[in-house]
Amino acid sequence: MNLVLKGVRVLFITVLVKETFNEINDFFVINGMKIMNTIKTRHRYSKEVYVMIQEIDTLLARITLECTSKEAGEFEV
C-alpha cells in the first residue's frame, strides 16, 4: 500500500481513491497474467520457488552422511 501512496501527496480524496484503485487493479492484472502463464505451461511452481528448490538441491548434493553407530542411530553430517 505504501508503494501505491508514495507518489500521492496533497490530492482530493476522489483522486486518491481512483489512483489507489488503478494501482491495485494493475497489480492484480499483471500477477494474474503471470499465474495464468505458469498454469498454461503446466509448471507446478512459480519461477522464484523453482529457483529456490534448485539452490536447495545444490546444497543438499554437497552434504555427506556417515553412520557412526547403526545401533544407536547416530550419524555425522
Secondary structure, 3 states (H helix, E strand, C coil): CHHHHCCCCCCCHHHHHHHHHHHHHHHHHHHHHHHHHHHHCCCCCCHHHHHHHHHHHHHHHCCCCEEEECCCCEEEC
